Amino acid sequence: MERERETHTHTHRGREMEVGRLPISASQRGKLIAAGYTTFSSLSSVSPSDLARDLKVSDNEAHEILKVASHSSGLERSEGSHLIVNGAQTAWDMLHEDWFTHITTSCAVLDNILGGGISCKEITEIGGVPGIGKTQLGIQLAVNVQIPVDYGGLGGKAIYIDTEGSFMVERALQIAEACVEDMLETNGLPRKDFQACQNEMQAKDFLGNIFYFRICSYTEQIALINYLDKFISEHKDVKVIIVDSVTFHFRQDFEDLALRTRVLSGMALKLMKLAKKFALAVVLLNQVTTKYVEGSFQLALALGDSWSHACTNRVILYWNGNERYAYIDKSPSLRSASATYSVTGKGIRDSDSNCKRIKMM
């Protein structure tokens, strides 16, 4: 591999800027060159974990180095040509960018049908009847996105946009406390280390990393989503945006359906751009309505068929007897499948066959 990188370096040295000119610390540049990473091409297909191993740095530091390299590489390409549109990424590059890209739901079977959890760089819509656990799942994701990289998480922060007043900070605290417990137990630490780590990871810190916005009208909702680009630029660790629910004010206040469709499409486009630009997940919780199909009324997600194209993935939550189910209704990369899940005192968890249908706080 070392020889491969060296050959690549000599072949392309004349037309690529060397990493020695990257806007990173001198120590980081020295480590890169010592490990054989001397040009952008040598960094283009390496994952953060491999780079972290080669440089003997943390995964987060390796990720930041790759981000700077990617940005600098793009600047150099545009300086040499008068391009207005940048991009022109190959599908192979896109595949190799697929690192730290899922947020666990804390339910293994649900993660499994989702391909590892809620995917970053995409919009996932989650809809279902009242009481099925949509808000519970939203709060769980706002906590789980913060699981440190060392524990298999993203080590990120969350934006929670509440349009209905359904977010409960006490519930978020319960879920955060359970998340800390689970991380420590899973790691199998000795009791002494367990206590030390527990002191380091406090549930209150998880709450401090959830940026909460209460929205009371569709105009506020649109204004906030327009503001998020600036906000996330200033809070770069944000890795998930949750809107609970995306539907509420658009169902209450809009009479002009054609205008509503245009406004919603514009909002969805802005959210998709945020997902791509900041490599974060957008999760839109949605309500259900009734739809008249072939002589009978059926439950359907609100905002109609035109809205269904706005999201990359669509998950429908529903009851089957006393059990909660999640169904992949639409996805370009996931097959249609169902999984059971439970809403417990600790949050979203694998389903227990003996669980009763209970109303959570």
N, C-alpha and C positions, 0 to 999 in steps of 0.2 A: 504494500500500500504506500509506504514511504517513497519507493522508487517511482510509483505511478504519479504521485504528487509532484515529485521533482521533474519528471519528464514533462508533465503538464505545464509546470512553471516555465521551463526553458522555451517551450513551443509558443506560449502566449505572452511572454514577458513584454514584447514590443507593443502589444495592443491593449494591455490591461494595466490599471493602476495597481501598484504593489501595496500590500497591507501595511507597509511601513509608513504610509501617509494617511492611514485611517485616523479619525478623530477619537481615539481611545487612549488610555494611559500608556506610558512608555513601557511599563511592566507587562501590560497585556500584549502590546505589539511584539515585545521581545519573546514572550511565551509562544505566540503564533509562529514567528519565524523559526524559533528553535524546534518547534514541532513539525516544521515543513509546510505550514500554511502561509505561502508568500504572495499569492494572488487571489483575486476574487473567485476565480474559477475553482480554486482548491477548496473554497468555503461554500460553494453553491449547492453541493449535495450532501454535506455533512449534517448530521442531526445534533441538536444541543447536547444530548447525553454523550455522544461520541466525542464531541469537541471538549466537553467538560472533563472527560477521562484523559484525553490527550494533553490538555493544558493543566490538569490538576486544579480546576476551579469548580465552583458550584454550577449546577444546571442553569440557575437564574442568570449568573454572570455570562455563561456561554451563550444563552439566549439573547442577552443584550448585545454581545459582540456581533452575533450573526445579524441582528436587526440593523445595527449601525453599518455593517458591511453591505447588506442588501440595499440600504438607502444610498450609501456612497456610490455603489455600483450603478444604481439608477441615475444618479446625478451626472456621473462621468459619461454615461451613454448619451444623455440628453444634451450635454455640452458639445459633443462632437457633431450633433445633427440638430436641426431646428425643429425638433418634434414638439408638438403640443400635447399629444396623447401619449402617455407612457403605459407600459404593460408588456404586451407581446411575450407573455410567459408561456413556456411549454407545459404540456400536460404532465410530463415527467417531473419538472420542477415543482408543480403543484402537488404531486403525490408525495414528494420528499419534504414538502413543507408541513405535512400532516403530523406535527408534534404537539404535545400538551393540548389536545384538541377536544377533549370530552370532559363534561362535568358529571360526576356520578349522581344518581338519584337516591342512593343508599338502599336500593332494591336490586339485587343481583339479576333476577330474571327480567326486570324492566330494562336495566342497563344492557342486557344481552340482546334484546330485540331492537334496541336503539343503536347497536353497534359500538357499545362502550359507554353510553350515556348521552347527554344533550350535547350536540355538536357545536363547536365554535365556527365562526365565519358563516353561519346560517341562521335563518329565522325558523323557529319551531313554534307552531301553534298548538296549544293544548286546550281542548274544549270538553265540556261535560255538564251534567245537571248539577244544580245546587247541592252542596253537601258531599260531593264525590271526592273532594280533596284537592281541588285546583290550587287554592291559596296555600294549603299545606305543602304542596309540591313546590310552589313558587318560593316559599320561605326556606324550604329544604335546600333548594338550588342556590339561594342567596348565601346560605351558610357553607354549603359544600364547595363552592367555587374558591373558598378561602383555604381549603385543605393544603398544607404546604407541599412543595414539590418533593421533598424527602419522603412524604407519605403517599406519593402517587397523585397528588392534586395539582392545581394550577397556581396556587398561592396568590390568587387575585382578589379583587373587591367586587361589590355588586351595586347596581343601581336598581332600586325598587320603586316603580311608578304605580301608585295606588289611586285608582279612579273611583273606587266604591267604598273606601274606608274599611276594608276587610283585613288589612295588615294588623297583626297583633304582636307587639314587641315582647310581651310575656311569653308568647308561644315561640318566638324567635330565640329567646334566651333558653328555653327548654331544649330546643333542637340543637342549639350551639353546645350546650352542656353535654348532651348525648353524643354529639359529634366528637368532642374532645375525648370522652370516655372510650368511644369506639376506636379512635386512632391509637390511643395508648395501649388498649387491650390487644389490638391486632398486631402491634409491634412486639408484644411479648417481652416487655422490659422487666428487669428485676425491680423489686419493690422500691428500693432506694432511688433508682433512675426514674421510675414511674412517678414518684413524688416530685422530683426535680422538673420533669417535663410538664407535669400537671401545673406546677407553679408558673412555668414559662407560657403555657397555652391556656389562657383564661377565656371563658365564654364571653366576658364583657368586651374583649378585644375583637371578637367576631362581630358583635353588634356595632362596634366602632368602624367597621369596614363595610357597612351597608348604608349607602346614601339613599335616604328616603324622600320621595316627593309626593305630596298629596295634591291631586288634580281635581278641580271642581267643575270643569267645563271642557268642551271639545277644543275651544280656542286656546285654553291653557295647555291642553295636551299637545297640540300642534306647536305652540311656542316653545314648550319644553324640549320636544324632540329636535326642533331646529337649534336649540341651545346646547344639546348634548355633545356635539362635535367639539366645541370649545371646552366644555366641562371635562370630557374624557382626555383631551389633550393635556389638561392640567392635573388629571388624576390617572396617570398612565397604567395603573395596575387594574383598572376596571376590566373584568372579563365576562360579565353577564349583565344584560339589561332585561328586567322582568316588568311587563306591563300587566297589571291585574285590575280590571280587565281592559283589553283594547276596545271592547265593544260599548261599554256602558253609556258614555255620553253621546256616542253616535247613534244609538238607538233612541235615546230620550229626546234629543234636541233637533234632530234633522227631519225636515219634511221634503226637501228637494233631493230625491234619491240619486239623480244624475250627478248633482254637485257632491253629494256624499261619496259616491264612487270615486270621483276625481280626487277629492281631498284624501281619502283613504289610500288611494294608489300612490299619491305623492308621499304620504307618511311612510308607507311600506318601503318605498324606494330609498328614502333617507335612512331608515333602519337597516336596510340591506347594505348600504354604503358604509354605515358605521361598523357593521359586523365584519365586512371585508377589510376596511381600513385599519381597525384596531384588533383584528383577529379575536373577536369576542362573540359570545352566543347571545342571540336575542330570543327571548321566550315570551310569547303573547298568549295570555290566558283569555279564553273566549267563553261566552255564554251560549246556551242553546235556545232554539226557537222551534215552532212547529211548521212543518212544510206539507202542503197537500200534494201527494204523489199517488197516481193511479187509484183514485177513489178513496184514499184514506189519509189521515194526518200522521206524519212521522216526525220524530225529533231530528233536527239538523242544527249545525253550528250557525250562529248569527252572522249577519252581514251578507249572506247570499253567495252565489256561485262566483261572482266577479272577485270577491275578496279571497276566495280559496286559492287563487293564483299568486297571491302576494307572499305566501309562505313557502319555504323550501320543504319543510316536513310538517305533517299534521298528525297529531295524536288525539284520539277520542277516548275519554274515560267514561266508563259506564258500569252499572250494577248488573250482576248476574246472580240472582238470589241474594245471599248475604255477602257475596264476594265482590270486591272491586277489581275491574279489569281495565287495562290500557291496550288500545288497538292502534297499530300503525295504519292510518287511513291513506296517507299519501307521502311518498318520498322517492327521490330519484335514485337513491342508493340502497335503501332498505326494503326488504320484502315485507308484504303484509303479514302481520303476526300479532298475537295477543299474549299478554302476560298478566298474572294476578299480582296485586300489591296490597299492602295494608297501611292504614294510617293509625299509628300508635302514639303513646305518650312521648316516645323518643323521636317521632317524625315518620317519614315514609320508610317502610321496611318490607322485607319479603313477607308474602302472605302466609298466615297461619290458618290451616284448614278449620281450626276450632274458633276462629275469630267471629265475633258477633258484629252485627251492623249497629254501630254506636255513633252518636253525634259528638264530634270533637269540639273542643272550645273554640 
